[in-house]
Structure formats: C-alpha cells, structure tokens
Amino acid sequence: MFSRILIANRGEVALRVIRACKELGIESVAVFSEADRNASYVKFADHAVCIGPAQPAKSYLNVQAIISAAEITDVDAIHPGYGFLAENAEFAEICADCGITFIGPSPESMKQLGDKVKAREIALKADVPVVPGSDGAIESEAQAFELAKEIGFPVIVKASAGGGGRGMRVVHNDLNLKNALTAAKSEAEIAFKNDEVYIEKFIERPRHVEVQALADTYGNVVHFYERDCSVQRRHQKLIEEAPCPVIKPETREKLCEAAKRLLKEANYHNAATIEFLLDKDNNFYFIEVNTRIQVEHPVSELVTGQDLIKHQILVAAGLPLPVSQDDIKLEGCAIECRINAENPQMNFAPAPGL
C-alpha cells in the first residue's frame, strides 16, 4: 500500500482525494498555485508545496513542477483528480519513468480509448453496439458524402481526439457537409492538435447514459450502474442523475455488461466511464470512454454505497478490487447539478465572475 500520495489538482477535487487518503491512513501532499495558498484543501493535506503562479499553465499543468514536488516530498503515487492532467498519457509515462505510480489507467489505455476512432474499433471487437458510422477517420470529402448518403442524414461530424463538445458539427443535408467537415477539422486541430474527424448517424433526442466501471490487474471488472446526463448545455453536462429514470431493467443489465466487456477487451485497469446513447426504443449505442474518475462520480457512490476513490487507490497499489459485482447494489436515487454562469449580453458566453 502507498504511504504518501500527491494530488495533482486543486479545490474540491483535491479535497475529495485527500479525504480518501485520510480514511485509508495514507499521507497526502497538496500542490497549490500562489493564488490558492490559503485554500482549504491546502490546509487539509498533510503536506503542501507551491508549484507556481496563478496561471494553470504555469502551475497545475506544469508537469516539471508537479514531478519536482512529488520527488522532494518522496511520494509513492500521484492522483491526478479530474481535469488538468488526468487524461494526459505523457504525464502518466513521466510518472512511471520517475518510479511514481500514476493512479489511473496505463498510458497505452489512455491513448487507445482517448482516441474515439480506436475506442470504436475496440467496442466492435467486444460486441458492443455502436452508432452507425465510419470505421475510422474520414480521409476525403468524397468518402464523407458517400457515407452520409449511405447511413442517412442527419449525421454528426466528430473529432477523433475530441471532448467537451469541441470539434463536433451536426449536419442535416449534403449542402452543409463540406463546411461542417472544414470547421470540425479546424476546431479539432486547435483544441487537440489532431484534425482527424469521423462521421456517425445523428440520433435525435436520445438519452445520454454513462456506466461507471472499475477494473483491476487481476482480470476483475465491476460496474456501479449507470448515470443519466441528458440535460446539457453546449454539449456540457448540467445534471447527472442515477439511476437513469427511463431505462428498462433488462436494458440496464445489457448496458452495464457491455461496458465491462469493452474494458476487458481493452485490457483496461482502474476507473473509467463508458458513455452511450439510449434511443426512444431503449436501444443503446457506445460513443466514448472517459479514462479517469469524473466529477459526477459521487452520484454513483450515493446509490451504491461504494467509495470509488478508495477503490482507485487500492487497484493502483496492485491490490484486487475489494468488491465483487454481487456486492454492488443499486438503492435509491441521486442527483448532481452543475452551475454555469453566463453573460446574456455577450451571447451567453461563459462568465465565471469574481
């Protein structure tokens, strides 16, 4: 078991991981920018190290500063939380090179499943239903037009390395397809340094349902049932609830088992969220995998009574999952809401304020 863990994050995220460390008897190390010097999570941790100025690029995204903090505090592991470096495969590789355990999946898994085209290929191998669409990245406009005609409009153009709604365009007819391809590729290049895009059938008015799962290095994979995150704003989740209020029990069982099959096929270890679309007839289709714990994870914890952060730490330490699928029961319901501040005088642009 680890004796000391550094949390490469801030605020509520860091507090959540620190709490799990305390309950497991593990010392915690907080890192903070100059702006967060007096933050509560800094005081709550056993140790704290300043890693730079207020700008995230110079502190919480500064890999060299974080690794230096880990080395001077002699930690066994780093928990990235969610956001910042949580899905950064290069950071995970650097941790391994420095003899520090990254509490999360392997860099290979992050690269595989972080690429939506590769993730789709793995899903198909695992016999997981996918949305009809291209088998890989679109290589030409001609291919895009032929595919769109074959699967039928509306279609959606998506960035292979995308997330957060960036690099996505819904297209309702062939007149707009060329412009959508250009715009999506341009946005993807800027946001992800990868302009590859693919095309899927656009399922209108679906439910967005995701399965929380965890896998250890002994071949054990368990799920913690599903969350419904259909209420969104600009492709960003606003409301998460567990369980999904419209899913049929038999569909739930198939959905959760499909998520487990996908992780086994990918030889995945640690926490993951497998996202699906659920249509009006309760058919589900795989869309992507988030290779980290998510901000929405407490919703799953409340309906299963499980501590996912503790489970993450135990698995990363090389221990088997402390629970089997039979131990995980779905009881009650839970909801989490995200507050988005926007400025209506500036076309409702994000406006976090003071």
C-alpha positions in Angstrom: 0.0 0.0 0.0 1.1 3.6 -0.6 2.4 5.6 2.3 2.1 9.1 0.6 0.1 10.4 -2.4 0.4 13.7 -4.2 -2.8 15.1 -5.6 -2.1 17.0 -8.9 -5.2 19.1 -8.7 -6.9 21.8 -6.6 -10.1 22.8 -4.8 -13.0 20.4 -4.3 -11.2 17.8 -6.4 -8.2 17.7 -4.2 -10.3 17.7 -1.0 -12.2 14.6 -2.3 -8.9 12.6 -2.8 -7.4 13.9 0.4 -10.4 12.6 2.3 -10.0 9.1 0.8 -6.3 9.2 1.7 -7.0 10.1 5.3 -9.5 7.3 5.6 -7.0 4.8 4.2 -4.3 6.0 6.5 -2.2 7.5 3.7 -0.4 10.8 3.9 -1.4 13.4 1.4 0.5 16.1 -0.4 -1.3 19.1 -1.9 0.1 21.3 -4.6 -1.0 24.8 -5.0 -0.5 27.9 -7.1 0.2 31.3 -5.4 -3.5 32.1 -5.8 -4.5 29.1 -3.8 -2.1 29.5 -0.9 -4.9 29.9 1.6 -7.3 27.4 0.1 -8.9 24.9 2.4 -7.6 21.8 0.6 -4.0 23.1 1.2 -4.7 23.2 5.0 -6.4 19.9 5.0 -3.5 18.0 3.4 -0.6 16.6 5.5 2.0 18.4 3.3 1.7 21.2 0.7 4.1 22.5 -2.0 3.7 25.7 -4.0 4.2 24.9 -7.7 4.0 28.3 -9.4 1.9 31.4 -10.2 -1.9 31.6 -10.6 -2.0 30.7 -14.3 -2.8 26.9 -14.6 -0.3 26.5 -17.5 2.5 27.6 -15.1 1.3 25.6 -12.1 -1.4 22.8 -12.3 -0.4 22.0 -15.9 3.3 22.4 -15.2 4.5 18.7 -15.3 8.0 19.6 -14.3 6.9 21.5 -11.2 4.5 18.7 -10.2 7.1 15.9 -10.6 9.6 18.1 -8.7 7.1 18.4 -5.8 6.5 14.7 -5.9 10.2 14.0 -5.6 11.0 16.4 -2.8 8.1 15.0 -0.7 9.0 11.4 -1.5 5.6 10.2 -2.6 4.7 6.8 -3.9 1.9 7.8 -6.2 0.2 10.8 -7.9 -3.6 11.0 -8.1 -4.5 13.5 -11.0 -8.1 14.0 -9.9 -10.3 15.1 -12.8 -9.4 17.8 -15.3 -5.9 19.2 -15.7 -3.5 16.2 -16.3 -6.0 13.4 -15.6 -6.1 12.1 -19.2 -2.5 13.1 -20.2 -0.8 9.9 -21.3 2.6 11.7 -21.5 2.3 12.8 -17.8 1.5 9.1 -16.8 4.6 8.0 -18.7 6.8 10.5 -17.0 5.4 9.4 -13.6 6.4 5.8 -14.5 9.8 6.9 -15.6 10.3 8.6 -12.2 9.2 5.5 -10.3 5.9 7.1 -9.2 2.6 5.3 -9.6 0.0 7.1 -11.6 -3.4 6.4 -10.1 -5.3 5.8 -13.2 -5.1 3.7 -16.4 -1.9 3.0 -18.3 -0.7 5.5 -20.9 -1.4 2.9 -23.5 -5.1 2.6 -22.4 -5.4 6.4 -22.4 -4.1 6.7 -25.9 -6.3 3.8 -27.1 -9.6 4.8 -25.6 -8.9 8.6 -25.7 -9.0 8.3 -29.5 -12.7 7.9 -30.4 -11.9 6.0 -33.6 -9.7 3.4 -31.8 -12.3 3.2 -29.0 -15.0 2.4 -31.5 -12.8 -0.3 -33.0 -12.4 -1.9 -29.6 -16.1 -1.7 -28.9 -16.9 -3.5 -32.1 -14.4 -6.3 -31.2 -16.1 -6.6 -27.8 -19.5 -6.9 -29.5 -20.7 -3.6 -28.0 -23.3 -1.8 -30.2 -22.0 1.4 -31.8 -23.7 4.2 -33.7 -23.7 3.5 -37.5 -20.8 5.5 -39.0 -17.3 5.5 -40.4 -14.9 2.7 -39.4 -12.1 5.1 -39.0 -11.1 8.7 -39.7 -12.6 10.4 -42.8 -9.9 10.7 -45.4 -11.7 12.7 -48.1 -14.8 14.8 -48.8 -15.9 12.2 -51.3 -15.8 9.5 -48.6 -17.8 11.7 -46.2 -20.5 12.4 -48.8 -20.8 8.7 -49.7 -21.0 7.6 -46.1 -23.6 10.3 -45.2 -25.7 9.2 -48.1 -25.4 5.5 -47.0 -26.4 6.0 -43.3 -28.8 8.8 -44.0 -29.0 12.4 -42.7 -28.8 13.8 -40.1 -25.2 12.9 -39.3 -22.7 14.3 -36.8 -19.0 15.0 -37.6 -16.8 14.4 -34.5 -13.2 15.0 -33.7 -11.3 11.7 -33.2 -9.5 13.2 -30.2 -12.4 15.3 -29.1 -14.2 16.1 -25.9 -16.3 18.7 -24.3 -18.3 19.3 -27.4 -15.4 20.7 -29.4 -14.8 19.5 -33.0 -18.5 18.5 -33.4 -21.0 19.5 -36.0 -24.5 18.2 -36.7 -25.3 18.1 -40.5 -28.9 17.8 -41.8 -28.2 17.8 -45.5 -25.4 17.4 -48.1 -25.3 21.2 -48.7 -23.7 21.8 -45.3 -21.5 18.8 -45.0 -18.4 20.3 -46.6 -18.4 23.3 -44.3 -19.1 21.1 -41.3 -16.0 19.0 -42.1 -13.8 22.0 -42.5 -15.0 23.7 -39.3 -14.7 20.5 -37.3 -11.2 19.7 -38.5 -10.1 23.2 -37.9 -11.5 23.3 -34.3 -10.1 19.8 -33.6 -6.6 20.9 -34.7 -6.7 24.0 -32.5 -8.1 22.2 -29.5 -6.4 18.8 -29.7 -3.5 19.1 -32.1 -5.2 16.4 -34.1 -7.5 17.3 -37.1 -8.9 13.7 -37.7 -12.7 13.5 -37.7 -15.2 10.7 -38.2 -18.9 10.6 -39.0 -21.8 8.9 -37.2 -25.5 8.8 -37.6 -27.0 11.6 -35.5 -29.6 10.1 -33.2 -32.2 12.8 -32.5 -33.4 13.4 -28.9 -31.5 10.5 -27.3 -30.8 10.0 -23.6 -27.1 10.3 -22.8 -26.3 7.5 -20.4 -22.9 6.5 -18.9 -21.7 3.5 -16.9 -19.3 3.9 -14.1 -16.8 0.9 -14.0 -13.6 -0.2 -12.4 -11.1 -2.9 -13.4 -8.1 -4.3 -11.5 -4.9 -6.0 -12.8 -6.3 -9.5 -11.9 -8.9 -9.6 -14.6 -11.8 -8.4 -12.4 -14.2 -5.7 -13.8 -17.2 -4.4 -12.0 -19.8 -1.7 -12.8 -21.5 0.7 -10.5 -24.6 1.1 -12.7 -25.5 4.0 -14.9 -25.9 7.8 -14.7 -28.2 9.8 -16.9 -26.6 13.1 -18.1 -29.1 14.0 -20.9 -29.6 17.6 -19.7 -26.7 19.5 -21.3 -25.7 23.0 -22.4 -23.3 23.3 -25.4 -22.5 19.6 -25.0 -21.5 20.1 -21.4 -23.4 18.1 -18.7 -25.6 20.1 -16.4 -27.5 17.5 -14.5 -26.4 13.9 -13.6 -28.8 11.5 -12.0 -28.5 7.9 -11.0 -30.2 5.7 -12.0 -31.4 6.6 -15.4 -35.2 7.3 -14.9 -36.4 5.7 -18.2 -34.2 2.7 -18.8 -35.7 -0.8 -18.6 -34.2 -3.3 -16.1 -33.3 -5.7 -18.9 -31.6 -2.9 -20.9 -29.7 -1.8 -17.8 -28.2 -5.3 -17.4 -27.2 -5.4 -21.0 -25.8 -1.9 -21.0 -23.6 -2.5 -17.9 -22.4 -5.8 -19.1 -21.4 -4.2 -22.4 -19.3 -1.6 -20.6 -17.5 -4.4 -18.7 -16.8 -6.3 -22.0 -15.3 -3.2 -23.5 -12.9 -2.7 -20.6 -11.8 -6.3 -20.7 -11.3 -6.1 -24.5 -9.1 -3.0 -23.9 -7.1 -4.7 -21.1 -8.0 -1.6 -19.0 -7.2 -1.1 -15.4 -8.6 1.5 -12.9 -11.7 3.7 -13.2 -13.5 4.5 -16.4 -16.8 5.9 -17.6 -18.3 4.3 -20.7 -20.7 6.6 -22.4 -23.7 5.5 -24.5 -26.7 7.0 -26.3 -30.1 5.5 -25.5 -32.8 5.9 -28.1 -36.6 6.1 -27.6 -36.9 2.3 -28.0 -34.3 1.6 -25.3 -31.6 0.6 -27.8 -28.1 1.8 -26.7 -25.0 2.7 -28.7 -21.5 3.2 -27.5 -20.0 6.7 -28.1 -16.8 7.1 -26.0 -14.8 6.3 -22.8 -13.5 8.8 -20.3 -10.3 7.3 -18.9 -10.4 8.9 -15.5 -12.7 9.3 -12.5 -15.3 12.1 -13.2 -16.7 15.0 -11.4 -20.1 13.1 -11.4 -18.7 10.1 -9.6 -20.4 10.9 -6.2 -23.8 10.3 -7.8 -22.8 6.6 -8.4 -21.3 6.4 -4.9 -24.6 7.6 -3.3 -26.7 4.9 -5.0 -24.2 2.0 -4.4 -22.6 2.9 -1.1 -19.1 2.5 -2.6 -16.1 4.8 -2.4 -14.7 4.9 -5.9 -11.6 7.0 -5.0 -10.6 4.4 -2.4 -11.1 1.6 -4.9 -9.0 3.5 -7.4 -6.1 3.8 -4.9 -6.2 0.1 -3.9 -6.2 -1.0 -7.6 -3.3 1.3 -8.4 -1.4 -0.1 -5.4 -1.6 -3.6 -7.1 -4.4 -5.0 -4.9 -7.5 -6.7 -6.2 -10.8 -4.9 -6.3 -12.3 -5.0 -2.7 -15.8 -5.7 -4.0 -17.4 -8.2 -6.4 -20.3 -7.4 -8.7 -22.7 -9.2 -6.3 -21.6 -6.7 -3.5 -22.7 -3.7 -5.5 -26.4 -3.0 -5.1 -28.4 -0.2 -6.6 -30.5 1.6 -4.0 -32.3 4.9 -4.1 -31.5 7.8 -6.4 -29.1 10.7 -6.5 -28.7 13.9 -8.5 -25.8 16.4 -9.1 -26.2 19.8 -10.7 -23.5 22.0 -12.3 -24.0 25.7 -12.1 -23.0 27.6 -15.3 -22.6 31.4 -15.1 -23.2 33.1 -18.4 -23.4 36.7 -19.7 -26.7 37.2 -21.6 -25.4 40.5 -23.0 -22.5 38.6 -24.7 -24.4 35.9 -26.5 -24.5 33.9 -23.2 -20.7 33.5 -23.2 -19.3 31.8 -20.1 -18.8 34.4 -17.4 -17.4 33.0 -14.1 -17.2 36.4 -12.5 -15.3 37.0 -9.3 
